[in-house]
């Protein structure tokens, strides 16, 4: 199908371009920008005057809950949420049930997603069998099955010798290792950031050291092994400082990201035991939030993700310490990115880069994240001036658990295209 997106403001962070022009799509790819190719006759024209035409968003952390947790969400429901949010590529952490440690399981997941014909999925394989931190997974076979990186999700490896062996193996073959910094013994029994709010509420705390001890360990092992290390979901200024020092002093090639929750919220948002704010890692102090926001703006933090984790109502209606951690975010990635850009007075190209071209670079996705001729026609067209209120009814995700319920946010997606197919329109 041939599509013309007419009169839109085309923002392509990968090429630092921002101008009003037409986009022409044919055979699932960007055919041209500006002037139509010779003989091009569109089957449909999408009027985009006053709208932003951007690459489809790339979410580096979104749990789609299959297999194993279909009572919380299904591939179908979360793919619809992705389309409504303009997210055309999704990286999936390995903490499914069973974990993504078998090639057949990864192939099945990719096959299911392909049949649904929605967003592209990029599975992250389990670094160890069952995420138990004991035996290494068959990384080479998982890579062939469709994985692009390897992780432990929220399950840290306690035995540092096993972690070093995993990094050595990954480094030998150039595999990426994505680790969330969690020191298990410092985290155990805690539910909120160790600070005034946790003390006032009587909640056992999780100190910043639970993050920094893990980061220090990862960086030391990365220095020894030479692995391609990505630290996921930073939550503290001290953790960020360790990564900056590792880059500057030792030349360690380490990247990192932050979630939309920790970009906008802090521990004070827990209020009176709001379980929507029960997250892993916990929401830190306001100073941490501000430091992460500044670092994302100037590029010290490489990308932004939703950390989408649908949770059923029953597990969020429990007391804070008994509730299930996590927040839904696929549909909120774009609005909260735009809100951050507004608050920081950032150029749109800078803000969108963190969820398009920069995210694509981290995941090694070369066919998406930009709008150059020949690129895969994954496109998000949105109205930057329109605003919408986040409500349970407005969310297409099966998970309605978000701290942003009731808030009015900028940016409404009008069209989402995946490989040139119009998958969503509003």
C-alpha positions as CSV (number, residue, x, y, z in Angstrom):
1,X,0.0,0.0,0.0
2,X,1.2,3.5,-0.9
3,X,0.6,6.2,1.7
4,X,1.3,9.9,1.6
5,X,1.6,11.7,4.9
6,X,0.9,15.3,3.9
7,X,1.9,18.7,5.4
8,X,3.2,17.3,8.6
9,X,6.1,18.6,10.7
10,X,8.6,15.8,10.2
11,X,10.9,15.5,13.2
12,X,13.8,12.9,12.7
13,X,16.2,13.1,15.6
14,X,18.6,10.7,13.9
15,X,19.3,13.2,11.2
16,X,18.7,16.3,13.3
17,X,15.9,17.4,10.9
18,X,12.8,19.3,11.8
19,X,10.8,20.7,8.9
20,X,7.3,20.7,7.3
21,X,7.3,18.3,4.3
22,X,5.5,15.2,3.0
23,X,6.4,11.6,3.7
24,X,5.9,9.0,1.0
25,X,5.6,5.3,1.9
26,X,5.7,2.3,-0.4
27,X,6.4,-1.4,0.1
28,X,6.7,-1.0,3.8
29,X,9.5,1.6,3.6
30,X,10.1,5.3,3.5
31,X,10.1,6.0,-0.3
32,X,10.9,9.7,-0.1
33,X,10.7,12.9,1.9
34,X,9.5,16.2,0.5
35,X,8.9,15.5,-3.2
36,X,7.1,12.4,-4.4
37,X,9.0,9.7,-6.3
38,X,8.4,9.5,-10.0
39,X,5.1,7.9,-10.7
40,X,4.0,7.7,-7.1
41,X,0.2,7.6,-6.7
42,X,-0.9,7.2,-3.1
43,X,-3.6,4.7,-2.1
44,X,-4.3,6.9,0.9
45,X,-3.3,10.3,2.0
46,X,-3.1,11.1,5.7
47,X,-3.5,14.9,6.4
48,X,-1.0,15.9,9.0
49,X,-1.2,19.6,9.0
50,X,-0.4,20.8,12.5
51,X,0.8,17.3,13.5
52,X,4.3,15.9,14.3
53,X,5.5,13.1,12.1
54,X,8.1,11.1,14.0
55,X,9.8,7.7,13.9
56,X,7.8,5.1,15.7
57,X,8.8,5.0,19.4
58,X,11.1,2.2,20.6
59,X,10.4,1.0,24.2
60,X,13.5,-0.7,25.8
61,X,11.5,-2.3,28.6
62,X,7.9,-3.5,28.3
63,X,6.5,-6.6,29.9
64,X,3.8,-8.0,27.7
65,X,3.0,-10.7,30.3
66,X,3.2,-13.7,27.9
67,X,3.8,-16.4,28.5
68,X,2.7,-17.2,32.1
69,X,0.9,-14.1,33.3
70,X,-2.1,-13.8,30.9
71,X,-4.4,-13.0,33.8
72,X,-2.5,-9.6,34.1
73,X,-2.3,-8.9,30.4
74,X,-2.1,-10.6,27.0
75,X,0.0,-10.1,23.9
76,X,-3.2,-8.8,22.1
77,X,-4.1,-6.2,24.7
78,X,-0.5,-4.9,25.1
79,X,0.1,-4.7,21.4
80,X,-3.1,-2.6,21.1
81,X,-1.7,-0.4,23.8
82,X,1.6,0.0,21.9
83,X,-0.2,1.0,18.8
84,X,-2.3,3.6,20.7
85,X,0.9,5.0,22.2
86,X,2.8,5.2,18.9
87,X,5.2,2.5,20.0
88,X,6.3,0.4,17.1
89,X,9.2,-1.6,18.6
90,X,9.3,-3.2,22.0
91,X,12.1,-4.9,24.0
92,X,10.8,-7.6,26.3
93,X,12.5,-8.5,29.6
94,X,13.0,-12.2,30.2
95,X,11.0,-12.6,33.4
96,X,8.1,-14.4,31.9
97,X,6.9,-17.8,33.1
98,X,8.8,-19.8,32.2
99,X,11.7,-17.4,31.7
100,X,13.0,-16.7,28.2
101,X,15.9,-19.2,28.5
102,X,14.8,-21.7,25.8
103,X,15.1,-21.0,22.0
104,X,11.8,-22.6,21.4
105,X,10.0,-20.3,23.8
106,X,11.6,-17.3,22.2
107,X,10.6,-18.5,18.7
108,X,7.0,-19.1,19.9
109,X,6.8,-15.6,21.3
110,X,8.2,-14.1,18.1
111,X,5.8,-16.1,16.0
112,X,2.8,-15.0,18.1
113,X,3.8,-11.4,17.8
114,X,4.3,-11.7,14.0
115,X,0.8,-13.3,13.6
116,X,-0.7,-10.4,15.6
117,X,0.9,-8.1,13.0
118,X,1.4,-5.1,15.3
119,X,4.6,-3.8,17.0
120,X,7.9,-5.5,16.4
121,X,9.2,-7.3,19.4
122,X,12.8,-7.8,20.5
123,X,13.1,-10.4,23.2
124,X,15.9,-10.1,25.8
125,X,17.1,-13.6,26.7
126,X,17.7,-14.9,30.2
127,X,21.4,-14.6,31.2
128,X,21.0,-17.7,33.4
129,X,18.7,-20.7,33.3
130,X,15.4,-19.8,34.9
131,X,16.9,-16.5,36.0
132,X,18.2,-18.4,39.1
133,X,21.8,-17.1,38.8
134,X,23.4,-20.6,38.8
135,X,23.9,-21.9,35.3
136,X,24.5,-19.9,32.1
137,X,21.9,-20.0,29.4
138,X,22.6,-21.0,25.8
139,X,23.2,-17.5,24.7
140,X,24.3,-18.3,21.2
141,X,21.1,-20.4,20.5
142,X,18.9,-17.7,22.1
143,X,20.5,-15.1,19.8
144,X,19.7,-17.2,16.8
145,X,16.1,-17.6,18.0
146,X,15.6,-13.8,18.1
147,X,17.1,-12.4,21.3
148,X,19.3,-9.3,21.0
149,X,20.7,-9.0,24.5
150,X,20.8,-10.9,27.8
151,X,19.5,-9.9,31.2
152,X,18.4,-11.1,34.7
153,X,15.4,-8.7,34.8
154,X,14.7,-8.0,38.5
155,X,16.5,-11.2,39.6
156,X,20.2,-10.4,40.4
157,X,23.0,-12.9,40.3
158,X,24.2,-13.4,43.9
159,X,27.3,-15.4,42.9
160,X,29.7,-12.9,41.4
161,X,31.8,-15.7,39.9
162,X,28.8,-16.8,37.9
163,X,28.2,-13.2,36.8
164,X,31.8,-12.8,35.7
165,X,31.6,-16.1,33.7
166,X,28.4,-14.8,32.1
167,X,30.1,-11.5,31.2
168,X,33.2,-13.3,29.9
169,X,31.1,-15.6,27.7
170,X,29.0,-12.7,26.4
171,X,32.2,-10.6,25.7
172,X,33.8,-13.4,23.7
173,X,30.9,-13.3,21.2
174,X,30.1,-9.7,21.4
175,X,26.7,-10.2,23.1
176,X,25.1,-7.3,25.0
177,X,24.4,-7.8,28.7
178,X,21.7,-5.6,30.3
179,X,21.6,-5.6,34.1
180,X,19.3,-3.8,36.5
181,X,21.4,-2.8,39.5
182,X,20.0,-4.6,42.6
183,X,22.1,-5.8,45.5
184,X,19.7,-8.5,46.8
185,X,20.7,-8.5,50.5
186,X,20.4,-4.7,50.7
187,X,17.0,-4.8,48.9
188,X,15.6,-7.7,50.9
189,X,12.5,-6.8,53.0
190,X,12.3,-3.2,51.7
191,X,9.5,-1.5,49.8
192,X,10.4,2.2,49.4
193,X,13.4,4.5,49.3
194,X,15.1,4.8,52.7
195,X,14.2,8.3,53.7
196,X,11.8,10.6,55.4
197,X,8.7,9.3,53.6
198,X,9.4,5.6,54.3
199,X,10.1,6.4,57.9
200,X,6.9,8.4,58.3
201,X,4.8,5.6,56.7
202,X,6.5,2.9,58.6
203,X,7.7,1.2,55.5
204,X,11.0,-0.8,55.5
205,X,13.5,1.1,53.3
206,X,15.7,0.3,50.4
207,X,18.9,2.3,50.6
208,X,20.6,3.9,47.5
209,X,23.5,1.6,48.3
210,X,21.3,-1.3,47.0
211,X,21.9,0.3,43.6
212,X,25.4,1.6,43.9
213,X,26.9,-1.6,45.3
214,X,25.5,-3.5,42.4
215,X,26.6,-0.9,39.8
216,X,30.1,-0.9,41.3
217,X,30.3,-4.7,41.0
218,X,29.0,-4.6,37.4
219,X,31.5,-1.9,36.4
220,X,34.5,-3.7,37.9
221,X,33.5,-7.0,36.1
222,X,32.9,-5.1,32.9
223,X,36.4,-3.6,33.2
224,X,37.9,-7.0,33.6
225,X,35.8,-8.8,30.9
226,X,35.3,-6.1,28.3
227,X,31.6,-6.9,28.0
228,X,29.1,-4.5,26.4
229,X,27.3,-3.5,29.5
230,X,24.0,-1.6,29.7
231,X,22.7,-0.6,33.1
232,X,18.9,-0.5,33.1
233,X,16.5,1.7,35.1
234,X,18.8,3.9,37.0
235,X,17.1,5.5,40.1
236,X,19.8,7.5,41.9
237,X,22.2,10.3,41.4
238,X,25.0,8.3,43.1
239,X,24.5,5.4,40.7
240,X,24.7,7.8,37.8
241,X,27.9,9.3,39.2
242,X,29.5,5.9,39.3
243,X,28.8,5.3,35.7
244,X,30.1,8.8,34.7
245,X,33.4,8.0,36.6
246,X,33.7,4.6,34.9
247,X,33.4,6.3,31.5
248,X,35.7,9.2,32.3
249,X,38.5,7.5,34.3
250,X,38.6,4.0,33.0
251,X,37.1,4.3,29.5
252,X,34.5,1.6,30.3
253,X,32.0,1.3,27.5
254,X,28.8,1.4,29.6
255,X,25.3,2.7,28.7
256,X,22.3,3.3,30.8
257,X,18.6,4.2,30.7
258,X,15.9,5.5,33.1
259,X,12.2,4.8,33.3
260,X,9.4,7.4,32.8
261,X,8.3,6.8,36.4
262,X,11.7,7.9,37.9
263,X,11.9,10.8,35.4
264,X,8.8,12.4,36.8
265,X,8.2,11.0,40.3
266,X,9.9,10.8,43.6
267,X,9.2,9.0,47.0
268,X,7.0,11.9,48.1
269,X,4.5,10.8,45.4
270,X,3.7,7.7,47.5
271,X,1.5,10.0,49.5
272,X,-0.6,7.8,51.8
273,X,0.4,4.4,50.6
274,X,-0.4,4.8,46.9
275,X,0.4,1.3,45.6
276,X,0.6,2.6,42.0
277,X,3.9,4.0,43.2
278,X,5.2,0.7,44.5
279,X,7.9,0.1,41.9
280,X,11.3,-1.7,41.3
281,X,13.6,0.2,41.8
282,X,11.8,2.3,44.3
283,X,11.1,6.0,43.7
284,X,14.0,7.9,45.1
285,X,14.4,11.4,46.5
286,X,13.5,14.5,44.6
287,X,17.2,15.3,44.2
288,X,17.7,12.0,42.5
289,X,14.8,12.6,40.2
290,X,16.1,16.0,39.2
291,X,19.6,14.6,38.6
292,X,18.3,11.9,36.4
293,X,16.2,14.3,34.4
294,X,19.2,16.6,33.8
295,X,21.4,13.7,32.8
296,X,18.8,12.4,30.3
297,X,18.6,15.9,28.8
298,X,22.3,16.3,28.2
299,X,22.9,12.7,27.1
300,X,24.7,11.2,30.1
301,X,21.8,8.9,30.3
302,X,21.3,7.3,26.9
303,X,17.6,6.5,26.7
304,X,14.2,6.6,28.2
305,X,11.9,3.6,28.6
306,X,8.4,2.9,30.0
307,X,9.3,-0.1,32.2
308,X,5.7,-1.2,31.3
309,X,4.5,-3.7,33.9
310,X,0.8,-4.5,33.9
311,X,-0.5,-5.7,37.3
312,X,-4.0,-6.9,38.0
313,X,-6.3,-4.9,40.3
314,X,-6.3,-7.6,43.0
315,X,-2.5,-7.3,43.5
316,X,-2.6,-3.4,43.6
317,X,-5.5,-3.2,46.1
318,X,-3.4,-4.9,48.8
319,X,-1.5,-3.0,51.5
320,X,1.6,-1.3,50.1
321,X,4.0,-3.8,51.5
322,X,2.0,-6.7,50.1
323,X,1.1,-5.2,46.7
324,X,2.7,-6.2,43.4
325,X,5.3,-3.7,42.2
326,X,5.0,-2.2,38.7
327,X,3.2,0.4,36.6
328,X,1.7,0.4,33.1
329,X,3.4,2.8,30.7
330,X,3.4,1.8,27.0
331,X,0.7,4.4,26.2
332,X,2.3,7.0,28.4
333,X,5.8,6.9,27.0
334,X,5.1,9.6,24.4
335,X,3.0,12.0,26.6
336,X,5.4,11.8,29.5
337,X,8.4,12.3,27.2
338,X,6.6,15.5,25.8
339,X,5.8,16.6,29.3
340,X,9.5,16.2,30.3
341,X,10.5,18.3,27.2
342,X,8.0,21.0,28.2
343,X,9.3,21.1,31.8
344,X,12.9,21.2,30.8
345,X,12.3,23.5,27.7
346,X,14.1,21.0,25.5
347,X,14.0,20.9,21.7
348,X,11.6,18.3,20.4
349,X,14.4,16.6,18.5
350,X,16.3,16.0,21.7
351,X,13.4,14.6,23.6
352,X,12.2,12.3,20.9
353,X,15.7,11.1,20.3
354,X,15.7,9.3,23.7
355,X,12.8,7.2,22.7
356,X,13.6,6.7,18.9
357,X,17.1,6.9,17.5
358,X,19.0,6.7,20.8
359,X,16.9,3.7,21.9
360,X,17.4,2.1,18.5
361,X,21.2,2.4,18.8
362,X,21.2,0.7,22.2
363,X,19.1,-2.2,20.9
364,X,21.1,-2.5,17.7
365,X,18.0,-1.8,15.6
366,X,19.2,-0.3,12.3
367,X,16.0,-0.4,10.3
368,X,14.0,1.7,12.6
369,X,14.3,4.8,14.8
370,X,14.7,7.2,11.8
371,X,12.8,8.4,8.7
372,X,15.5,8.3,6.0
373,X,14.5,6.9,2.6
374,X,14.8,3.2,2.6
375,X,14.1,2.9,6.4
376,X,11.4,0.7,7.7
377,X,8.2,2.8,7.6
378,X,7.5,2.7,11.4
379,X,5.9,6.1,12.0
380,X,4.1,7.9,14.8
381,X,1.9,10.9,13.9
382,X,0.8,12.9,16.9
383,X,-0.8,16.2,17.9
384,X,1.6,17.9,20.2
385,X,-0.9,20.6,21.3
386,X,-3.8,18.2,22.2
387,X,-4.0,17.0,25.8
388,X,-5.8,14.1,27.3
389,X,-6.6,12.9,30.8
390,X,-5.2,9.5,31.8
391,X,-8.0,7.3,33.0
392,X,-8.7,3.6,33.4
393,X,-11.1,3.9,30.4
394,X,-8.6,5.6,28.2
395,X,-5.9,3.0,28.7
396,X,-6.0,0.1,26.2
397,X,-3.5,-1.9,28.3
398,X,-5.1,-4.6,30.4
399,X,-3.1,-3.1,33.3
400,X,-4.7,0.1,34.7
401,X,-2.0,0.5,37.3
402,X,-0.2,3.9,36.8
403,X,0.7,6.7,39.2
404,X,-0.4,9.2,36.5
405,X,-4.2,8.4,36.6
406,X,-6.2,11.6,36.6
407,X,-3.3,13.7,35.2
408,X,-3.7,15.6,31.9
409,X,-0.7,15.1,29.6
410,X,0.4,16.6,26.3
411,X,0.4,14.7,23.0
412,X,-2.3,12.6,21.4
413,X,-1.4,9.9,18.8
414,X,-3.4,10.3,15.6
415,X,-1.8,7.6,13.4
416,X,0.6,4.7,14.0
417,X,2.1,2.9,11.0
418,X,4.1,-0.3,11.2
419,X,6.1,-1.2,8.0
420,X,3.8,1.1,6.1
421,X,0.6,-0.4,7.4
422,X,-1.9,1.9,9.2
423,X,-2.4,0.1,12.5
424,X,-4.0,2.8,14.6
425,X,-5.9,6.0,13.9
426,X,-7.8,8.3,16.2
